[in-house]
Amino acid sequence: MAARAKSKLKAKAPPPITYGVHPGVAMVQKWVGELKQKTGRTLEEWCAHIQKAGPEDLPARRQWLKSKYKLGTNTAWWLAERADGQPTWDESPESYLAVAPTYVEEMFAGPKAHLRPLADALMRLAMEVAPDVKFCPCKTIIPFYREHVIAQVKPATNSRIDFGLSLGPDVPFTPRLKDTGGLKKKDRITHRIEIARPGDIDVEVEGYLRAAYDRDA
C-alpha cells in the first residue's frame, strides 16, 4: 500500500494549457496603423468624432458610420464599439490574452461543462504532437495554429465536441471523418470527428492531427 501511494505521488501532473495570441490581433494592429491613410482619421480621431457627432445608440452608430462614411461592416462595428469605450479582444496581445481564458470558461459553462475535459485532452494531444502548436480561443471555438489554423475544438451540442481538421481535398471522408463543407466554402477546416467520450480520442484522431500539422509545413 505504501509503495502504491508513493507511486501516485510521483505521477506527473498533466502539463498546463496556455493560450497564444490570436493572429487576428496582428491584423487589427496593422489595420489601426493604416486607418489614417485609408479613412482620413486615426483611431483616436475617429473615437472623438463618433462621441461628438454620432448617435448614442450602438446599432444606430454602426449604421451611421456605414451610410455616412461608406465604411465596411467590420470597420463600422469595430469603431462603434471602440468609441463606446468597449475594449475589444483584438486590440492588443495583452487584451486578448486577458480575455482568452474567459472565452473558454463561457464556452464550456452550464450543460457543456462535462465537455471541458475532452477539450483539454485534445489540446494536450496537440502539445504531444508538436510543442509549437498554439491555442487561440474565440467565443465559440478553440482554433489550433501552426502557421495557419490546423484544427479546432467546437462544442457543437451539449453532448459532443466537433474536432475540426485541416486535411484538404486528398483525404477522403468516412463515416467517422465527416465533411464540414469547408472544401466547397474554401475554409481551412475541411473534416471533423465527433468526440463524445475520452475513448474517442484515439490513435486515429492523433494520426489525423499529425497529418493536419504536417500539411501546414
TORPA-4810 file (N, C-alpha, C, O; in nm, 3 decimals):
<nodes>
NODE_1_0.084_-0.121_0.000_0.000_0.000_0.000_0.087_0.126_0.000_0.060_0.222_-0.073_M
NODE_2_0.192_0.125_0.082_0.281_0.241_0.090_0.349_0.267_-0.043_0.364_0.381_-0.087_A
NODE_3_0.392_0.155_-0.109_0.458_0.169_-0.238_0.364_0.227_-0.342_0.403_0.310_-0.424_A
NODE_4_0.237_0.181_-0.338_0.139_0.231_-0.433_0.113_0.380_-0.411_0.102_0.456_-0.507_R
NODE_5_0.104_0.422_-0.284_0.083_0.563_-0.253_0.201_0.646_-0.299_0.184_0.757_-0.351_A
NODE_6_0.324_0.593_-0.281_0.443_0.664_-0.323_0.445_0.681_-0.474_0.485_0.785_-0.526_K
NODE_7_0.401_0.575_-0.544_0.396_0.580_-0.691_0.300_0.688_-0.738_0.329_0.760_-0.833_S
NODE_8_0.186_0.699_-0.671_0.087_0.801_-0.709_0.143_0.941_-0.688_0.117_1.032_-0.766_K
NODE_9_0.221_0.957_-0.579_0.279_1.087_-0.552_0.378_1.127_-0.660_0.393_1.246_-0.691_L
NODE_10_0.445_1.028_-0.719_0.544_1.055_-0.822_0.481_1.077_-0.959_0.548_1.124_-1.050_K
NODE_11_0.354_1.043_-0.975_0.289_1.059_-1.105_0.289_1.205_-1.145_0.259_1.294_-1.066_A
NODE_12_0.323_1.227_-1.269_0.333_1.365_-1.318_0.195_1.427_-1.336_0.102_1.364_-1.384_K
NODE_13_0.186_1.553_-1.296_0.064_1.628_-1.321_0.057_1.659_-1.470_0.161_1.676_-1.535_A
NODE_14_-0.063_1.666_-1.525_-0.074_1.699_-1.668_-0.016_1.837_-1.695_-0.026_1.926_-1.611_P
NODE_15_0.043_1.856_-1.812_0.104_1.987_-1.842_-0.001_2.097_-1.846_-0.114_2.072_-1.889_P
NODE_16_0.034_2.216_-1.803_-0.063_2.326_-1.809_-0.093_2.364_-1.953_-0.007_2.354_-2.041_P
NODE_17_-0.214_2.408_-1.976_-0.255_2.455_-2.108_-0.249_2.607_-2.108_-0.314_2.673_-2.026_I
NODE_18_-0.173_2.662_-2.199_-0.162_2.807_-2.210_-0.213_2.849_-2.348_-0.219_2.768_-2.440_T
NODE_19_-0.248_2.975_-2.361_-0.304_3.025_-2.486_-0.206_3.121_-2.552_-0.133_3.195_-2.486_Y
NODE_20_-0.206_3.117_-2.684_-0.124_3.207_-2.762_-0.207_3.320_-2.819_-0.330_3.314_-2.820_G
NODE_21_-0.140_3.424_-2.865_-0.209_3.540_-2.920_-0.270_3.504_-3.056_-0.202_3.451_-3.144_V
NODE_22_-0.397_3.534_-3.071_-0.468_3.505_-3.196_-0.406_3.587_-3.310_-0.376_3.705_-3.291_H
NODE_23_-0.386_3.526_-3.428_-0.330_3.601_-3.542_-0.412_3.724_-3.580_-0.360_3.818_-3.639_P
NODE_24_-0.541_3.723_-3.546_-0.625_3.837_-3.578_-0.580_3.965_-3.508_-0.611_4.075_-3.554_G
NODE_25_-0.507_3.951_-3.397_-0.461_4.070_-3.324_-0.364_4.149_-3.410_-0.375_4.271_-3.421_V
NODE_26_-0.268_4.080_-3.471_-0.171_4.149_-3.557_-0.239_4.213_-3.677_-0.201_4.321_-3.720_A
NODE_27_-0.341_4.147_-3.729_-0.415_4.203_-3.843_-0.484_4.333_-3.804_-0.483_4.430_-3.880_M
NODE_28_-0.544_4.335_-3.685_-0.613_4.456_-3.639_-0.513_4.568_-3.612_-0.538_4.684_-3.644_V
NODE_29_-0.398_4.533_-3.551_-0.298_4.635_-3.525_-0.248_4.697_-3.655_-0.224_4.818_-3.661_Q
NODE_30_-0.231_4.616_-3.759_-0.191_4.667_-3.890_-0.300_4.759_-3.946_-0.271_4.866_-4.001_K
NODE_31_-0.425_4.716_-3.929_-0.539_4.795_-3.978_-0.544_4.930_-3.906_-0.567_5.033_-3.969_W
NODE_32_-0.523_4.930_-3.776_-0.524_5.056_-3.700_-0.413_5.148_-3.748_-0.432_5.269_-3.760_V
NODE_33_-0.295_5.089_-3.777_-0.183_5.169_-3.824_-0.208_5.234_-3.959_-0.149_5.338_-3.991_G
NODE_34_-0.295_5.172_-4.039_-0.324_5.223_-4.174_-0.453_5.304_-4.179_-0.492_5.350_-4.286_E
NODE_35_-0.520_5.320_-4.066_-0.652_5.382_-4.064_-0.650_5.526_-4.114_-0.738_5.566_-4.191_L
NODE_36_-0.551_5.604_-4.072_-0.542_5.744_-4.113_-0.529_5.756_-4.265_-0.596_5.837_-4.328_K
NODE_37_-0.443_5.673_-4.321_-0.419_5.678_-4.465_-0.545_5.637_-4.544_-0.573_5.694_-4.649_Q
NODE_38_-0.619_5.538_-4.492_-0.732_5.485_-4.567_-0.862_5.561_-4.543_-0.948_5.566_-4.631_K
NODE_39_-0.877_5.621_-4.425_-1.006_5.684_-4.392_-0.995_5.832_-4.359_-1.097_5.900_-4.346_T
NODE_40_-0.874_5.883_-4.345_-0.857_6.024_-4.313_-0.852_6.055_-4.166_-0.828_6.169_-4.128_G
NODE_41_-0.873_5.954_-4.080_-0.868_5.976_-3.935_-0.792_5.862_-3.869_-0.798_5.748_-3.914_R
NODE_42_-0.722_5.894_-3.761_-0.664_5.791_-3.677_-0.773_5.728_-3.591_-0.887_5.776_-3.590_T
NODE_43_-0.739_5.621_-3.520_-0.835_5.558_-3.430_-0.882_5.659_-3.325_-1.002_5.669_-3.297_L
NODE_44_-0.790_5.733_-3.267_-0.826_5.831_-3.164_-0.917_5.939_-3.220_-1.012_5.982_-3.155_E
NODE_45_-0.887_5.984_-3.343_-0.969_6.086_-3.407_-1.108_6.034_-3.439_-1.207_6.106_-3.424_E
NODE_46_-1.117_5.910_-3.482_-1.249_5.851_-3.508_-1.330_5.842_-3.379_-1.449_5.876_-3.377_W
NODE_47_-1.267_5.797_-3.272_-1.340_5.783_-3.145_-1.394_5.919_-3.098_-1.508_5.929_-3.054_C
NODE_48_-1.308_6.023_-3.107_-1.352_6.156_-3.065_-1.467_6.206_-3.153_-1.563_6.264_-3.102_A
NODE_49_-1.457_6.183_-3.284_-1.560_6.229_-3.376_-1.692_6.155_-3.353_-1.799_6.215_-3.353_H
NODE_50_-1.684_6.026_-3.333_-1.805_5.946_-3.311_-1.875_5.990_-3.182_-1.997_6.004_-3.178_I
NODE_51_-1.797_6.011_-3.078_-1.854_6.053_-2.950_-1.920_6.191_-2.960_-2.021_6.217_-2.894_Q
NODE_52_-1.864_6.278_-3.043_-1.916_6.414_-3.055_-2.034_6.422_-3.152_-2.132_6.489_-3.122_K
NODE_53_-2.025_6.355_-3.267_-2.123_6.376_-3.373_-2.214_6.257_-3.400_-2.317_6.272_-3.465_A
NODE_54_-2.177_6.140_-3.350_-2.253_6.020_-3.384_-2.368_5.993_-3.290_-2.377_6.053_-3.183_G
NODE_55_-2.458_5.904_-3.330_-2.568_5.862_-3.242_-2.515_5.794_-3.116_-2.405_5.738_-3.115_P
NODE_56_-2.594_5.800_-3.011_-2.552_5.734_-2.886_-2.582_5.585_-2.888_-2.508_5.505_-2.830_E
NODE_57_-2.691_5.548_-2.957_-2.729_5.407_-2.966_-2.628_5.332_-3.052_-2.596_5.376_-3.163_D
NODE_58_-2.578_5.220_-3.003_-2.471_5.148_-3.072_-2.512_5.099_-3.211_-2.437_5.121_-3.306_L
NODE_59_-2.628_5.033_-3.227_-2.667_4.991_-3.363_-2.682_5.109_-3.459_-2.643_5.100_-3.575_P
NODE_60_-2.740_5.220_-3.410_-2.755_5.338_-3.495_-2.618_5.396_-3.531_-2.598_5.447_-3.641_A
NODE_61_-2.526_5.389_-3.438_-2.391_5.440_-3.462_-2.322_5.359_-3.572_-2.254_5.415_-3.659_R
NODE_62_-2.339_5.228_-3.567_-2.281_5.144_-3.672_-2.337_5.180_-3.809_-2.263_5.195_-3.907_R
NODE_63_-2.469_5.194_-3.815_-2.533_5.226_-3.942_-2.491_5.364_-3.991_-2.472_5.384_-4.111_Q
NODE_64_-2.477_5.460_-3.900_-2.433_5.595_-3.934_-2.293_5.593_-3.996_-2.268_5.663_-4.095_W
NODE_65_-2.205_5.515_-3.941_-2.070_5.505_-3.995_-2.071_5.442_-4.135_-1.994_5.482_-4.222_L
NODE_66_-2.158_5.344_-4.153_-2.164_5.277_-4.283_-2.226_5.368_-4.390_-2.175_5.377_-4.501_K
NODE_67_-2.335_5.435_-4.354_-2.408_5.514_-4.454_-2.341_5.648_-4.482_-2.334_5.690_-4.597_S
NODE_68_-2.294_5.715_-4.379_-2.237_5.849_-4.399_-2.093_5.845_-4.449_-2.052_5.928_-4.530_K
NODE_69_-2.016_5.747_-4.399_-1.873_5.746_-4.432_-1.835_5.627_-4.521_-1.717_5.609_-4.554_Y
NODE_70_-1.934_5.548_-4.561_-1.912_5.435_-4.652_-1.808_5.337_-4.597_-1.730_5.278_-4.672_K
NODE_71_-1.807_5.321_-4.466_-1.717_5.225_-4.404_-1.775_5.084_-4.417_-1.896_5.066_-4.418_L
NODE_72_-1.688_4.986_-4.425_-1.732_4.848_-4.429_-1.794_4.805_-4.298_-1.776_4.870_-4.195_G
NODE_73_-1.867_4.694_-4.302_-1.938_4.648_-4.183_-1.844_4.622_-4.067_-1.868_4.669_-3.955_T
NODE_74_-1.735_4.549_-4.091_-1.643_4.517_-3.982_-1.580_4.644_-3.924_-1.567_4.656_-3.802_N
NODE_75_-1.541_4.737_-4.011_-1.481_4.862_-3.964_-1.580_4.942_-3.882_-1.546_4.994_-3.776_T
NODE_76_-1.703_4.952_-3.932_-1.806_5.029_-3.860_-1.835_4.968_-3.723_-1.847_5.041_-3.625_A
NODE_77_-1.846_4.838_-3.716_-1.874_4.772_-3.588_-1.758_4.794_-3.491_-1.780_4.826_-3.374_W
NODE_78_-1.636_4.778_-3.539_-1.520_4.789_-3.451_-1.507_4.931_-3.397_-1.486_4.951_-3.277_W
NODE_79_-1.521_5.029_-3.486_-1.508_5.169_-3.442_-1.621_5.209_-3.348_-1.599_5.280_-3.251_L
NODE_80_-1.742_5.162_-3.378_-1.856_5.197_-3.293_-1.837_5.144_-3.151_-1.864_5.215_-3.054_A
NODE_81_-1.791_5.021_-3.140_-1.769_4.963_-3.008_-1.652_5.030_-2.937_-1.657_5.056_-2.817_E
NODE_82_-1.546_5.057_-3.013_-1.428_5.118_-2.952_-1.459_5.259_-2.902_-1.413_5.299_-2.795_R
NODE_83_-1.536_5.333_-2.979_-1.574_5.469_-2.937_-1.667_5.466_-2.818_-1.677_5.564_-2.743_A
NODE_84_-1.736_5.354_-2.799_-1.827_5.338_-2.686_-1.751_5.303_-2.558_-1.811_5.288_-2.452_D
NODE_85_-1.620_5.291_-2.570_-1.538_5.259_-2.454_-1.529_5.111_-2.426_-1.478_5.070_-2.322_G
NODE_86_-1.576_5.029_-2.520_-1.571_4.884_-2.500_-1.437_4.831_-2.549_-1.406_4.845_-2.668_Q
NODE_87_-1.357_4.772_-2.462_-1.232_4.712_-2.509_-1.261_4.594_-2.599_-1.353_4.517_-2.573_P
NODE_88_-1.185_4.580_-2.704_-1.205_4.470_-2.796_-1.093_4.368_-2.778_-0.979_4.405_-2.752_T
NODE_89_-1.126_4.241_-2.793_-1.028_4.136_-2.767_-0.908_4.145_-2.859_-0.798_4.102_-2.823_W
NODE_90_-0.927_4.200_-2.979_-0.819_4.203_-3.077_-0.743_4.335_-3.077_-0.668_4.364_-3.171_D
NODE_91_-0.761_4.416_-2.973_-0.697_4.547_-2.970_-0.548_4.537_-2.942_-0.470_4.617_-2.994_E
NODE_92_-0.506_4.440_-2.863_-0.365_4.424_-2.831_-0.342_4.281_-2.782_-0.436_4.215_-2.739_S
NODE_93_-0.217_4.233_-2.789_-0.189_4.099_-2.734_-0.231_4.086_-2.589_-0.282_3.982_-2.547_P
NODE_94_-0.210_4.193_-2.511_-0.242_4.187_-2.368_-0.392_4.173_-2.346_-0.436_4.095_-2.262_E
NODE_95_-0.471_4.251_-2.421_-0.616_4.244_-2.403_-0.670_4.109_-2.448_-0.763_4.055_-2.387_S
NODE_96_-0.611_4.053_-2.554_-0.656_3.921_-2.599_-0.625_3.814_-2.494_-0.712_3.735_-2.458_Y
NODE_97_-0.501_3.810_-2.447_-0.462_3.706_-2.352_-0.539_3.719_-2.220_-0.558_3.620_-2.150_L
NODE_98_-0.583_3.840_-2.188_-0.662_3.859_-2.066_-0.800_3.798_-2.078_-0.854_3.748_-1.980_A
NODE_99_-0.857_3.802_-2.198_-0.995_3.756_-2.216_-1.003_3.611_-2.264_-1.108_3.548_-2.251_V
NODE_100_-0.894_3.556_-2.319_-0.897_3.421_-2.376_-0.946_3.315_-2.276_-1.030_3.233_-2.314_A
NODE_101_-0.898_3.311_-2.151_-0.949_3.210_-2.058_-1.099_3.224_-2.032_-1.168_3.124_-2.012_P
NODE_102_-1.149_3.346_-2.033_-1.292_3.369_-2.012_-1.374_3.309_-2.127_-1.480_3.251_-2.104_T
NODE_103_-1.323_3.323_-2.249_-1.393_3.262_-2.363_-1.408_3.111_-2.343_-1.515_3.055_-2.369_Y
NODE_104_-1.301_3.046_-2.297_-1.306_2.901_-2.278_-1.401_2.865_-2.165_-1.480_2.771_-2.178_V
NODE_105_-1.395_2.939_-2.056_-1.484_2.911_-1.942_-1.631_2.926_-1.983_-1.714_2.843_-1.947_E
NODE_106_-1.662_3.031_-2.058_-1.800_3.054_-2.100_-1.843_2.952_-2.205_-1.960_2.913_-2.209_E
NODE_107_-1.752_2.910_-2.288_-1.782_2.812_-2.392_-1.825_2.678_-2.331_-1.910_2.608_-2.386_M
NODE_108_-1.765_2.645_-2.217_-1.793_2.517_-2.153_-1.867_2.534_-2.020_-1.847_2.458_-1.926_F
NODE_109_-1.952_2.634_-2.015_-2.032_2.657_-1.895_-2.162_2.577_-1.902_-2.201_2.529_-2.008_A
NODE_110_-2.228_2.565_-1.788_-2.360_2.505_-1.783_-2.362_2.361_-1.833_-2.280_2.280_-1.791_G
NODE_111_-2.456_2.328_-1.924_-2.472_2.189_-1.969_-2.355_2.136_-2.052_-2.348_2.016_-2.079_P
NODE_112_-2.264_2.223_-2.091_-2.147_2.179_-2.168_-2.023_2.162_-2.081_-1.915_2.132_-2.132_K
NODE_113_-2.038_2.181_-1.951_-1.921_2.175_-1.861_-1.852_2.039_-1.866_-1.730_2.032_-1.854_A
NODE_114_-1.929_1.933_-1.885_-1.868_1.799_-1.885_-1.783_1.774_-2.010_-1.710_1.675_-2.017_H
NODE_115_-1.792_1.864_-2.109_-1.710_1.851_-2.230_-1.572_1.914_-2.214_-1.484_1.891_-2.296_L
NODE_116_-1.554_1.993_-2.111_-1.426_2.064_-2.093_-1.308_1.968_-2.083_-1.205_1.994_-2.145_R
NODE_117_-1.318_1.856_-2.008_-1.203_1.764_-2.004_-1.169_1.707_-2.142_-1.052_1.678_-2.169_P
NODE_118_-1.267_1.690_-2.228_-1.239_1.642_-2.364_-1.162_1.747_-2.443_-1.068_1.715_-2.516_L
NODE_119_-1.203_1.872_-2.428_-1.130_1.981_-2.496_-0.986_1.988_-2.446_-0.893_2.002_-2.525_A
NODE_120_-0.969_1.978_-2.313_-0.834_1.981_-2.257_-0.751_1.863_-2.308_-0.632_1.879_-2.337_D
NODE_121_-0.813_1.745_-2.319_-0.740_1.627_-2.368_-0.696_1.646_-2.513_-0.587_1.603_-2.550_A
NODE_122_-0.779_1.707_-2.595_-0.742_1.733_-2.734_-0.628_1.834_-2.743_-0.539_1.820_-2.827_L
NODE_123_-0.630_1.935_-2.658_-0.520_2.031_-2.658_-0.391_1.966_-2.611_-0.285_1.993_-2.666_M
NODE_124_-0.398_1.881_-2.510_-0.278_1.814_-2.462_-0.225_1.716_-2.567_-0.104_1.698_-2.580_R
NODE_125_-0.315_1.653_-2.641_-0.272_1.567_-2.751_-0.194_1.649_-2.853_-0.090_1.605_-2.902_L
NODE_126_-0.244_1.768_-2.885_-0.175_1.854_-2.981_-0.037_1.895_-2.928_0.058_1.906_-3.005_A
NODE_127_-0.026_1.916_-2.797_0.103_1.951_-2.738_0.202_1.836_-2.750_0.322_1.858_-2.763_M
NODE_128_0.151_1.713_-2.748_0.238_1.596_-2.768_0.278_1.584_-2.914_0.391_1.546_-2.945_E
NODE_129_0.187_1.615_-3.003_0.216_1.607_-3.147_0.324_1.707_-3.184_0.417_1.673_-3.257_V
NODE_130_0.314_1.830_-3.133_0.412_1.933_-3.166_0.405_2.044_-3.061_0.298_2.100_-3.036_A
NODE_131_0.519_2.076_-2.999_0.517_2.176_-2.892_0.492_2.318_-2.940_0.465_2.407_-2.859_P
NODE_132_0.501_2.342_-3.071_0.482_2.478_-3.120_0.338_2.509_-3.159_0.310_2.618_-3.208_D
NODE_133_0.246_2.416_-3.137_0.105_2.442_-3.164_0.054_2.547_-3.066_0.083_2.540_-2.946_V
NODE_134_-0.023_2.643_-3.116_-0.082_2.747_-3.032_-0.233_2.730_-3.027_-0.296_2.693_-3.126_K
NODE_135_-0.291_2.756_-2.910_-0.436_2.753_-2.892_-0.484_2.897_-2.874_-0.438_2.967_-2.784_F
NODE_136_-0.574_2.941_-2.961_-0.616_3.081_-2.963_-0.769_3.089_-2.956_-0.834_3.100_-3.060_C
NODE_137_-0.826_3.082_-2.837_-0.972_3.074_-2.823_-1.045_3.195_-2.880_-0.999_3.309_-2.871_P
NODE_138_-1.161_3.167_-2.938_-1.260_3.269_-2.975_-1.383_3.242_-2.887_-1.376_3.163_-2.793_C
NODE_139_-1.494_3.308_-2.915_-1.611_3.292_-2.831_-1.676_3.155_-2.843_-1.735_3.106_-2.746_K
NODE_140_-1.668_3.092_-2.960_-1.740_2.965_-2.981_-1.650_2.849_-3.018_-1.696_2.735_-3.021_T
NODE_141_-1.522_2.874_-3.047_-1.430_2.768_-3.087_-1.292_2.793_-3.027_-1.260_2.903_-2.984_I
NODE_142_-1.211_2.686_-3.026_-1.070_2.698_-2.989_-0.988_2.653_-3.109_-0.970_2.533_-3.128_I
NODE_143_-0.939_2.745_-3.191_-0.855_2.706_-3.304_-0.715_2.665_-3.258_-0.662_2.719_-3.161_P
NODE_144_-0.656_2.569_-3.330_-0.519_2.526_-3.309_-0.438_2.580_-3.427_-0.476_2.559_-3.542_F
NODE_145_-0.328_2.648_-3.400_-0.248_2.708_-3.506_-0.107_2.649_-3.510_-0.046_2.623_-3.406_Y
NODE_146_-0.056_2.629_-3.630_0.087_2.620_-3.656_0.121_2.755_-3.717_0.137_2.852_-3.643_R
NODE_147_0.134_2.765_-3.849_0.135_2.897_-3.913_-0.008_2.942_-3.942_-0.042_3.059_-3.927_E
NODE_148_-0.090_2.846_-3.985_-0.232_2.869_-4.010_-0.311_2.776_-3.919_-0.253_2.694_-3.848_H
NODE_149_-0.442_2.789_-3.921_-0.523_2.702_-3.837_-0.515_2.560_-3.892_-0.533_2.538_-4.011_V
NODE_150_-0.489_2.465_-3.804_-0.479_2.325_-3.845_-0.592_2.240_-3.787_-0.622_2.132_-3.839_I
NODE_151_-0.653_2.287_-3.681_-0.760_2.211_-3.616_-0.840_2.306_-3.528_-0.800_2.420_-3.506_A
NODE_152_-0.954_2.258_-3.480_-1.031_2.341_-3.387_-1.124_2.254_-3.303_-1.174_2.152_-3.348_Q
NODE_153_-1.144_2.299_-3.181_-1.242_2.238_-3.090_-1.368_2.323_-3.092_-1.362_2.444_-3.074_V
NODE_154_-1.481_2.258_-3.114_-1.609_2.329_-3.112_-1.711_2.245_-3.036_-1.746_2.136_-3.081_K
NODE_155_-1.760_2.294_-2.921_-1.868_2.222_-2.852_-1.996_2.236_-2.932_-2.072_2.331_-2.914_P
NODE_156_-2.020_2.141_-3.020_-2.129_2.152_-3.118_-2.266_2.135_-3.055_-2.362_2.200_-3.096_A
NODE_157_-2.276_2.048_-2.954_-2.400_2.024_-2.882_-2.366_2.008_-2.735_-2.250_2.019_-2.697_T
NODE_158_-2.465_1.982_-2.653_-2.440_1.957_-2.511_-2.379_1.820_-2.487_-2.338_1.790_-2.375_N
NODE_159_-2.371_1.737_-2.590_-2.321_1.601_-2.571_-2.195_1.569_-2.650_-2.139_1.460_-2.635_S
NODE_160_-2.146_1.662_-2.735_-2.028_1.628_-2.812_-1.949_1.752_-2.854_-2.003_1.863_-2.864_R
NODE_161_-1.821_1.729_-2.879_-1.732_1.825_-2.943_-1.713_1.783_-3.088_-1.697_1.665_-3.117_I
NODE_162_-1.714_1.879_-3.179_-1.670_1.854_-3.315_-1.524_1.896_-3.322_-1.490_2.013_-3.303_D
NODE_163_-1.438_1.798_-3.350_-1.295_1.827_-3.365_-1.266_1.845_-3.512_-1.256_1.749_-3.587_F
NODE_164_-1.253_1.972_-3.553_-1.230_2.004_-3.693_-1.083_1.994_-3.729_-0.995_2.020_-3.647_G
NODE_165_-1.057_1.954_-3.854_-0.919_1.932_-3.900_-0.900_1.991_-4.040_-0.990_1.986_-4.123_L
NODE_166_-0.783_2.045_-4.064_-0.748_2.097_-4.196_-0.671_1.989_-4.270_-0.550_1.977_-4.257_S
NODE_167_-0.743_1.911_-4.350_-0.683_1.797_-4.418_-0.685_1.809_-4.570_-0.614_1.736_-4.639_L
NODE_168_-0.765_1.901_-4.622_-0.762_1.926_-4.765_-0.835_1.821_-4.847_-0.896_1.730_-4.792_G
NODE_169_-0.829_1.835_-4.980_-0.910_1.750_-5.069_-0.858_1.609_-5.088_-0.929_1.525_-5.142_P
NODE_170_-0.735_1.581_-5.044_-0.677_1.449_-5.072_-0.715_1.343_-4.970_-0.691_1.225_-4.992_D
NODE_171_-0.775_1.384_-4.859_-0.815_1.289_-4.755_-0.964_1.259_-4.771_-1.045_1.351_-4.759_V
NODE_172_-1.001_1.134_-4.798_-1.143_1.103_-4.822_-1.225_1.110_-4.694_-1.175_1.088_-4.585_P
NODE_173_-1.352_1.141_-4.711_-1.444_1.138_-4.599_-1.483_0.993_-4.569_-1.488_0.909_-4.659_F
NODE_174_-1.512_0.967_-4.442_-1.554_0.834_-4.398_-1.673_0.852_-4.304_-1.706_0.965_-4.268_T
NODE_175_-1.738_0.743_-4.263_-1.847_0.758_-4.166_-1.803_0.829_-4.038_-1.885_0.894_-3.972_P
NODE_176_-1.676_0.817_-4.003_-1.627_0.885_-3.883_-1.567_1.022_-3.916_-1.589_1.118_-3.842_R
NODE_177_-1.493_1.031_-4.024_-1.427_1.155_-4.064_-1.520_1.229_-4.160_-1.521_1.203_-4.280_L
NODE_178_-1.596_1.321_-4.105_-1.708_1.381_-4.177_-1.669_1.509_-4.251_-1.568_1.573_-4.220_K
NODE_179_-1.751_1.545_-4.348_-1.734_1.666_-4.429_-1.788_1.787_-4.352_-1.902_1.785_-4.305_D
NODE_180_-1.707_1.890_-4.340_-1.755_2.014_-4.277_-1.818_2.109_-4.379_-1.880_2.208_-4.341_T
NODE_181_-1.801_2.080_-4.507_-1.839_2.175_-4.611_-1.727_2.274_-4.640_-1.743_2.364_-4.722_G
NODE_182_-1.614_2.257_-4.574_-1.504_2.351_-4.589_-1.443_2.354_-4.727_-1.398_2.459_-4.774_G
NODE_183_-1.441_2.240_-4.795_-1.382_2.238_-4.929_-1.463_2.327_-5.024_-1.405_2.403_-5.101_L
NODE_184_-1.594_2.317_-5.017_-1.679_2.398_-5.105_-1.671_2.545_-5.069_-1.674_2.632_-5.156_K
NODE_185_-1.661_2.573_-4.938_-1.657_2.714_-4.892_-1.516_2.771_-4.891_-1.496_2.888_-4.861_K
NODE_186_-1.417_2.686_-4.925_-1.276_2.725_-4.923_-1.230_2.765_-4.783_-1.146_2.854_-4.767_K
NODE_187_-1.286_2.698_-4.682_-1.239_2.713_-4.545_-1.124_2.615_-4.522_-1.114_2.513_-4.591_D
NODE_188_-1.039_2.646_-4.427_-0.928_2.555_-4.398_-0.975_2.429_-4.326_-0.919_2.321_-4.347_R
NODE_189_-1.076_2.441_-4.240_-1.125_2.323_-4.167_-1.216_2.245_-4.260_-1.328_2.287_-4.289_I
NODE_190_-1.169_2.130_-4.305_-1.238_2.053_-4.408_-1.304_1.926_-4.357_-1.399_1.877_-4.418_T
NODE_191_-1.257_1.873_-4.248_-1.306_1.746_-4.193_-1.334_1.764_-4.043_-1.280_1.854_-3.979_H
NODE_192_-1.418_1.676_-3.989_-1.444_1.681_-3.845_-1.469_1.540_-3.792_-1.518_1.452_-3.863_R
NODE_193_-1.433_1.523_-3.666_-1.459_1.397_-3.595_-1.538_1.431_-3.469_-1.504_1.524_-3.396_I
NODE_194_-1.644_1.356_-3.445_-1.726_1.380_-3.326_-1.660_1.315_-3.204_-1.627_1.196_-3.206_E
NODE_195_-1.643_1.393_-3.098_-1.579_1.347_-2.975_-1.681_1.360_-2.862_-1.719_1.470_-2.824_I
NODE_196_-1.724_1.247_-2.810_-1.826_1.247_-2.705_-1.777_1.185_-2.575_-1.840_1.201_-2.470_A
NODE_197_-1.665_1.114_-2.581_-1.612_1.045_-2.462_-1.461_1.032_-2.476_-1.408_1.042_-2.587_R
NODE_198_-1.390_1.011_-2.366_-1.244_1.002_-2.374_-1.193_0.898_-2.474_-1.092_0.920_-2.541_P
NODE_199_-1.263_0.786_-2.485_-1.220_0.682_-2.577_-1.222_0.723_-2.723_-1.160_0.659_-2.807_G
NODE_200_-1.294_0.830_-2.753_-1.298_0.878_-2.892_-1.167_0.944_-2.933_-1.140_0.960_-3.052_D
NODE_201_-1.085_0.983_-2.836_-0.956_1.047_-2.865_-0.852_0.935_-2.874_-0.784_0.904_-2.776_I
NODE_202_-0.841_0.876_-2.992_-0.761_0.755_-3.010_-0.648_0.779_-3.110_-0.621_0.892_-3.150_D
NODE_203_-0.582_0.670_-3.150_-0.467_0.682_-3.240_-0.509_0.735_-3.376_-0.429_0.800_-3.445_V
NODE_204_-0.632_0.709_-3.417_-0.679_0.761_-3.545_-0.689_0.914_-3.539_-0.648_0.982_-3.633_E
NODE_205_-0.743_0.966_-3.430_-0.751_1.111_-3.412_-0.610_1.170_-3.411_-0.585_1.273_-3.475_V
NODE_206_-0.519_1.107_-3.339_-0.381_1.156_-3.335_-0.318_1.157_-3.475_-0.248_1.251_-3.511_E
NODE_207_-0.344_1.052_-3.552_-0.288_1.045_-3.687_-0.339_1.157_-3.776_-0.261_1.217_-3.851_G
NODE_208_-0.468_1.186_-3.769_-0.523_1.294_-3.849_-0.470_1.430_-3.804_-0.446_1.518_-3.886_Y
NODE_209_-0.452_1.446_-3.673_-0.398_1.572_-3.622_-0.254_1.591_-3.669_-0.215_1.702_-3.705_L
NODE_210_-0.176_1.484_-3.669_-0.038_1.493_-3.720_-0.038_1.528_-3.868_0.046_1.606_-3.914_R
NODE_211_-0.131_1.471_-3.942_-0.139_1.500_-4.085_-0.174_1.647_-4.108_-0.119_1.710_-4.199_A
NODE_212_-0.265_1.701_-4.028_-0.303_1.842_-4.040_-0.184_1.932_-4.006_-0.162_2.034_-4.072_A
NODE_213_-0.109_1.895_-3.903_0.010_1.971_-3.866_0.113_1.969_-3.977_0.166_2.074_-4.015_Y
NODE_214_0.142_1.850_-4.030_0.243_1.837_-4.136_0.201_1.911_-4.263_0.286_1.962_-4.336_D
NODE_215_0.072_1.917_-4.289_0.022_1.982_-4.409_0.049_2.132_-4.407_0.054_2.196_-4.512_R
NODE_216_0.067_2.188_-4.288_0.088_2.333_-4.275_0.237_2.367_-4.269_0.273_2.479_-4.231_D
NODE_217_0.323_2.272_-4.306_0.468_2.297_-4.300_0.510_2.403_-4.401_0.628_2.437_-4.410_A
</nodes>
